[in-house]
Amino acid sequence: MAYDFKKEQKELYRPGKRPAIIKVPPMNYLAVQGKGDYQIPGYFDFVVPPLEGMW
């Protein structure tokens, strides 16, 4: 089953009833470009989170 960030980290992705400041922990990101059947150590399936923006 794919990892769903919205379900596993609700405190970061679910809005509260009132505006609040959230502390987001450091996270690692990876961008891959190319073709073919790539094999990345530690890779796991995940659900793509919704688009986010800073206002």
Beta strands, then each sheet from edge to edge (+ up, - down):
strand 1: 3-4
strand 2: 46-47
sheet 1: 1+ 2+
end
